[in-house]
Amino acid sequence: MKKEDLSYLYLIVFHVLIGALGYAFPFTSKIYGYSIFIFGFFYIIKKQNKNNEALMVAAYVVGSEVFLRMTDGNPLYEISKYGVMIFLLIGMYYSGISKGAVPYWLFLLLLVPSIVISTVALDFDTNIRKAIAFNVSGPVCLGIASLYTFRRVVSMQQINQIMLSLGLPVITCMVYLTFYTPNIQEVITGTESNFQTSGGYGPNQVATILGLGMFIFFSRIILASKTTSQVLVNFILALNITYRGMLTFSRGGMITGFLMILFLLLFLYFKSNSGGRIKLNYIIVFVGLALIATWGYTSFTTGGLIDKRYANQDAKGRVKESKFTGREDVAQNEINTFLNNPIFGVGVGKGVEVRKAETNVEVQSHDEITRMLAEHGLFGVVGLLILFFTPLILYLENQFNMFLLCFLLFWLLTINHAAMRTAAPAFVYSLSLLNVQLGLPKKRVRH
């Protein structure tokens, strides 16, 4: 086995061990969580962000967030979003901010009116700081990350390293889930999202990060595996992550991951020459058969319940009334709130209180789009338009960025079913703004 194969294998084994230790000795999760932030801080400063180390550390923080949440390893619940912001701000200190990032300065400014309104609109007994931070930390994280990544030139090798940094902690999460639920048949009795197969944590968020991990390691099979050994390792990882993601019975994250893989394969197919398309035909068939086999195995281990879940049926095969477990009612309530307050919205965090007053049910939004409409009003509409169209304009400039549309798709679909509860949609969105070059980027000389 070659030296580079051994190095890669050691890296994988290390993260497998972290997952196993996190289950066997829970206190090690806290050591792992604190170490990420301490070593990440000193690593960026030591390297002075000469090769976008800030992005790699931020990616690792994002990838580890769900595992650390489910094992109580994070110093603070929302620290991953703040960590991403802090690390990228340090990166900006060393590498500067793109002068063309005006859309994202404007996006951040558009968040301010609703924040100001919420300081006076929220109920007296509401913790104003927590209510604002919970709802606006995701958009602010996206804005700051985008200020760093906007048109920043990186090589194909660097983007693969960033994605690997994002994917390695997902392996840790996958291993932990394997130990947490060794006997699948005992815990799966229905077709609802399953907390037992999600490490006792929210299945929606777990499936989101596993779906992203599935995409990362499938993409590495095609784009970042230099030897047969690496292809085999990435293939095994991709299938295991896919299997564990399906077992959460949360559909949004896994469907998003599947669509990202499809987008990447279609992009590569249409951008390749005839010889490249022949090779891709074999890869597409190979990946398709692997996913079908994984689905078949999941169906077998769940007694066919996974088939019923994706067919929107209960355990007895009856079609459920709602395809979105009631989330469409929340979204409709937020649309109505926007229509009643179209200019400034009701204020950050106020949407929950309005909903409770009207329906007597206190529930957080799962859809960032309708939340932005309800709580930010017209400012939220403009902000969303900026976020959607700016990457598409960049795509017209650089149509060989094979990841751009995949990253944008991940953000758009994730905020529709999981809002911005984790740092993943904000950070992955910002990656769509990178100017990915096939060759090494030339270093700019500062005068």
C-alpha positions in Angstrom: 0.0 0.0 0.0 1.4 3.4 -1.0 2.3 6.0 1.6 -0.6 8.4 0.6 -3.0 5.5 0.9 -1.8 4.7 4.5 -2.0 8.4 5.5 -5.6 8.6 4.2 -6.5 5.3 6.0 -4.9 6.5 9.3 -7.0 9.6 9.0 -10.2 7.6 8.6 -9.3 5.1 11.4 -8.6 8.1 13.7 -12.1 9.4 13.2 -13.6 5.9 13.6 -11.9 5.6 17.0 -13.2 9.0 18.1 -16.8 7.8 17.4 -16.2 4.6 19.3 -14.6 6.4 22.2 -17.5 8.9 22.2 -19.9 6.0 22.8 -17.8 4.0 25.3 -16.4 6.9 27.2 -18.8 9.9 26.9 -16.4 12.4 28.5 -14.0 12.0 25.5 -16.6 13.8 23.4 -16.0 17.0 25.4 -12.3 16.6 25.0 -12.8 16.3 21.3 -15.1 19.2 21.1 -12.9 21.6 23.0 -9.8 20.4 21.1 -11.3 21.4 17.8 -11.7 25.0 18.7 -8.4 25.3 20.6 -6.2 23.6 17.9 -8.2 25.2 15.1 -7.5 28.7 16.5 -3.7 28.1 16.8 -3.5 26.3 13.5 -4.9 29.3 11.6 -2.7 31.7 13.4 0.4 29.6 12.9 -0.2 29.2 9.1 -1.5 32.8 8.8 -4.2 31.4 6.5 -1.8 31.2 3.6 -3.7 28.2 2.1 -7.2 29.0 3.4 -6.7 27.1 6.6 -9.6 29.1 8.0 -12.0 27.4 5.6 -10.7 24.0 6.4 -11.0 24.5 10.2 -14.5 26.0 9.7 -15.5 23.0 7.6 -14.3 20.7 10.3 -16.4 22.6 12.9 -19.5 22.3 10.7 -19.0 18.6 10.1 -18.6 17.8 13.8 -21.5 19.9 15.0 -24.3 17.3 15.0 -22.0 14.6 16.6 -21.0 17.0 19.4 -24.6 18.1 20.0 -25.9 14.5 20.3 -23.0 13.6 22.7 -23.0 17.0 24.7 -19.4 17.6 23.5 -19.9 21.2 22.4 -18.9 23.9 24.9 -22.1 25.8 23.9 -25.1 24.5 21.9 -24.8 27.2 19.1 -21.0 27.4 19.3 -20.4 25.9 15.8 -22.0 28.9 14.1 -20.0 31.3 16.2 -16.9 29.2 15.6 -17.3 29.4 11.9 -17.7 33.2 12.1 -14.7 33.6 14.4 -12.4 31.4 12.4 -13.3 33.0 9.1 -13.0 36.5 10.6 -9.4 35.5 11.6 -8.9 34.3 8.0 -10.1 37.7 6.8 -7.6 39.4 9.0 -4.8 37.6 7.2 -6.2 37.3 3.7 -8.6 40.2 3.4 -12.2 40.5 2.1 -13.3 40.5 -1.5 -14.1 44.1 -2.6 -16.9 42.8 -4.7 -18.8 41.2 -1.8 -21.4 44.1 -1.7 -24.4 41.8 -1.9 -23.5 40.1 1.4 -22.9 43.4 3.2 -26.3 44.4 2.0 -27.8 41.1 3.1 -26.4 41.6 6.6 -27.8 45.1 6.8 -31.2 43.9 5.8 -31.3 41.7 8.9 -30.9 44.7 11.2 -34.5 46.3 11.1 -36.1 43.1 12.2 -33.6 42.6 15.0 -34.4 46.1 16.3 -38.1 45.5 16.1 -37.8 42.3 18.1 -36.2 44.1 21.0 -39.5 45.8 21.7 -42.0 43.4 20.1 -41.1 40.2 22.0 -43.1 39.3 25.0 -41.9 40.5 28.4 -41.2 37.0 29.7 -39.2 36.0 26.6 -35.4 35.8 26.8 -34.7 38.4 24.1 -31.1 37.6 23.6 -31.7 33.9 23.1 -34.7 34.4 20.9 -32.8 36.7 18.6 -29.6 34.6 18.6 -31.4 31.3 17.9 -33.2 32.7 14.8 -30.6 35.1 13.3 -27.3 33.3 14.1 -27.7 31.1 10.9 -28.2 34.0 8.5 -25.4 36.1 10.1 -23.1 33.0 9.9 -24.0 32.8 6.2 -23.4 36.4 5.6 -19.9 36.5 7.3 -18.9 33.2 5.6 -19.9 34.6 2.2 -17.8 37.8 2.8 -14.8 35.4 3.1 -15.6 33.1 0.2 -17.0 35.5 -2.4 -15.0 35.0 -5.6 -12.0 33.8 -3.6 -9.8 31.7 -5.9 -9.1 28.1 -4.7 -7.7 25.1 -6.6 -9.6 21.9 -7.2 -7.2 20.2 -4.7 -8.1 22.8 -2.0 -11.9 22.4 -2.4 -11.4 18.7 -2.1 -9.4 19.2 1.1 -12.2 21.5 2.4 -14.8 18.9 1.7 -12.7 16.2 3.3 -12.4 18.4 6.4 -16.2 18.6 6.4 -16.7 14.9 5.8 -14.2 13.4 8.4 -16.4 14.2 11.5 -19.4 12.7 9.6 -17.5 9.4 9.8 -17.3 9.8 13.6 -21.0 10.5 13.7 -21.7 7.4 11.6 -19.6 5.2 13.9 -21.3 6.5 17.0 -24.7 5.8 15.6 -23.6 2.2 14.8 -22.7 1.6 18.4 -25.8 3.5 19.7 -28.3 1.3 17.8 -26.6 -2.1 17.1 -30.0 -3.9 16.8 -32.2 -2.1 14.3 -35.2 -4.4 14.5 -35.7 -3.6 18.1 -36.1 0.1 17.7 -37.8 0.5 14.4 -41.5 -0.2 14.8 -43.1 2.5 12.7 -42.5 4.9 9.8 -41.9 8.1 11.8 -38.5 9.8 12.2 -36.6 7.7 14.6 -34.6 9.2 17.5 -33.2 5.9 18.6 -31.4 5.4 15.2 -30.3 9.1 15.3 -28.3 8.8 18.5 -31.1 10.2 20.6 -30.9 13.5 18.8 -33.1 15.2 16.1 -33.4 12.9 13.1 -33.8 15.8 10.8 -30.5 17.3 11.6 -28.7 14.0 11.7 -30.0 13.0 8.3 -29.0 16.4 7.0 -25.3 16.0 7.9 -25.3 12.3 6.9 -26.8 13.2 3.5 -24.1 15.8 3.0 -21.4 13.2 4.1 -22.9 10.7 1.6 -22.4 13.3 -1.2 -18.9 14.1 -0.1 -17.6 10.6 -0.1 -19.4 9.6 -3.4 -17.8 12.7 -5.0 -14.4 11.7 -3.7 -14.8 8.3 -5.4 -14.9 10.2 -8.7 -12.8 13.3 -8.1 -10.3 12.7 -5.3 -9.4 9.0 -5.3 -5.9 8.6 -6.7 -5.6 4.8 -6.2 -7.8 1.8 -6.1 -7.4 1.6 -2.3 -8.8 5.1 -1.9 -11.7 4.3 -4.2 -12.5 1.2 -2.1 -12.3 3.2 1.2 -14.5 6.0 0.0 -17.0 3.6 -1.4 -17.3 1.7 1.9 -17.7 5.0 3.8 -20.3 6.4 1.4 -22.5 3.3 1.6 -22.3 3.1 5.4 -23.1 6.7 5.8 -26.0 6.3 3.3 -27.3 3.3 5.3 -27.2 5.1 8.6 -28.9 8.2 7.1 -31.8 6.1 5.8 -32.2 4.5 9.2 -33.0 7.9 10.7 -36.3 7.7 8.7 -35.9 11.5 8.1 -36.3 12.0 4.4 -35.2 15.6 3.7 -31.5 15.2 4.3 -31.2 12.0 2.4 -33.2 13.2 -0.6 -31.0 16.3 -0.7 -27.9 14.2 -0.7 -29.2 12.0 -3.5 -30.1 15.0 -5.6 -26.6 16.5 -5.1 -25.0 13.3 -6.4 -27.3 13.4 -9.4 -26.5 17.1 -10.1 -22.7 16.4 -9.9 -23.0 13.4 -12.2 -25.1 15.2 -14.8 -22.7 18.2 -14.6 -19.6 16.0 -15.2 -21.4 14.1 -18.0 -22.4 17.2 -20.0 -19.0 18.8 -19.5 -16.9 15.7 -20.5 -15.7 14.7 -23.9 -16.8 11.4 -25.5 -14.0 9.4 -23.7 -14.9 11.0 -20.4 -18.6 10.2 -20.9 -17.8 6.5 -21.5 -16.0 6.3 -18.1 -18.9 8.2 -16.5 -21.4 5.8 -17.8 -19.6 3.0 -15.9 -19.4 5.2 -12.8 -23.1 6.1 -13.0 -24.1 2.4 -13.4 -21.8 1.5 -10.5 -23.1 4.2 -8.2 -26.7 3.5 -9.2 -26.4 -0.2 -8.4 -24.6 0.5 -5.1 -27.5 2.8 -4.0 -30.1 0.3 -5.1 -28.3 -2.4 -3.1 -28.1 -0.2 0.0 -31.8 0.6 -0.3 -32.6 -3.1 -0.6 -30.5 -3.9 2.5 -32.1 -1.1 4.5 -35.5 -2.4 3.4 -34.6 -5.9 4.6 -33.3 -4.7 8.0 -36.4 -2.5 8.6 -38.9 -5.1 7.5 -40.0 -2.9 4.5 -40.8 0.1 6.7 -38.3 2.3 4.9 -40.3 1.8 1.7 -43.5 2.8 3.4 -41.8 5.9 4.9 -40.7 7.2 1.5 -44.1 6.3 0.1 -45.7 8.5 2.9 -47.4 5.5 4.5 -47.8 4.4 8.1 -46.7 0.9 9.3 -49.9 -0.6 8.1 -49.5 0.8 4.6 -52.1 3.6 4.9 -51.3 6.8 3.2 -50.7 9.7 5.7 -52.8 12.8 5.5 -49.7 15.1 5.6 -46.5 14.6 3.6 -44.6 17.1 5.8 -45.6 16.1 9.3 -47.6 19.3 9.8 -44.8 21.6 8.7 -47.0 23.0 5.9 -49.3 24.4 8.5 -46.5 26.3 10.2 -45.3 27.6 6.8 -48.9 28.7 5.9 -49.1 30.5 9.2 -45.9 32.4 8.5 -47.1 33.3 5.0 -50.2 34.8 6.6 -48.1 36.6 9.1 -46.0 38.1 6.3 -49.2 39.2 4.5 -50.3 41.0 7.7 -46.9 42.6 8.2 -45.4 42.9 4.7 -42.8 45.7 5.2 -40.8 45.1 8.4 -42.2 41.7 9.5 -43.0 41.0 13.1 -39.4 40.9 14.3 -36.8 38.1 14.9 -38.2 35.3 17.1 -41.7 36.9 17.2 -43.1 34.5 14.7 -43.3 31.7 17.4 -45.2 34.0 19.7 -47.6 35.0 17.0 -48.2 31.4 16.1 -48.8 30.4 19.7 -51.4 33.3 20.1 -53.3 32.2 17.0 -53.1 28.4 17.3 -52.2 27.8 20.9 -49.3 25.7 19.7 -45.7 26.8 20.3 -43.5 25.4 17.5 -40.4 26.6 15.9 -40.3 27.1 12.1 -38.7 24.4 9.9 -38.6 26.6 6.8 -36.1 29.5 6.7 -37.8 31.0 3.7 -41.2 31.5 5.3 -39.6 32.5 8.6 -37.6 35.2 6.8 -40.8 36.4 5.2 -42.8 36.5 8.5 -40.1 38.0 10.7 -38.2 40.2 8.2 -41.0 41.2 5.8 -39.9 42.9 2.5 -36.3 43.1 3.8 -36.4 39.3 4.1 -37.7 38.9 0.5 -34.8 41.1 -0.8 -32.3 39.2 1.3 -33.5 35.8 -0.1 -33.3 37.1 -3.7 -29.7 38.1 -3.1 -28.9 34.7 -1.7 -30.5 32.9 -4.6 -29.4 34.9 -7.6 -25.8 35.8 -6.6 -24.4 32.3 -6.9 -26.2 31.8 -10.2 -24.6 35.0 -11.6 -21.2 33.6 -10.5 -22.0 30.4 -12.3 -22.4 32.3 -15.5 -18.9 33.6 -15.0 -17.4 30.2 -14.1 -19.4 27.4 -15.6 -16.7 24.8 -14.8 -17.3 25.1 -11.0 -18.7 21.6 -10.7 -19.7 22.0 -7.1 -21.5 25.4 -7.3 -25.0 24.1 -8.2 -24.7 21.2 -5.7 -23.8 23.5 -2.8 -26.6 25.9 -3.8 -29.1 23.0 -4.0 -28.0 21.8 -0.6 -28.7 25.2 1.0 -32.0 25.7 -0.8 -33.4 22.3 0.1 -32.1 22.1 3.6 -33.5 25.5 4.7 -36.9 24.2 3.5 -37.0 21.3 5.9 -34.5 22.1 8.6 -34.3 25.9 8.6 -30.8 27.0 9.7 -30.7 25.1 13.0 -27.1 24.0 12.2 -24.2 25.7 10.6 -24.2 23.4 7.6 -26.5 25.2 5.2 -24.9 28.6 5.9 -21.3 27.3 5.4 -22.1 25.1 2.4 -23.9 28.0 0.8 -20.8 30.1 1.1 -18.7 27.4 -0.6 -20.8 28.0 -3.8 -19.2 31.5 -4.0 -15.7 30.2 -4.4 -13.9 30.5 -7.7 -12.7 27.0 -8.1 -9.8 26.6 -10.6 -8.6 23.3 -12.0 -5.0 24.5 -11.6 -3.3 26.0 -8.6 -4.3 29.6 -8.0 -1.6 32.2 -8.5 -0.7 34.1 -5.3 -1.4 37.8 -5.5 1.4 40.1 -4.5 0.5 42.8 -2.1 2.1 46.2 -2.6 
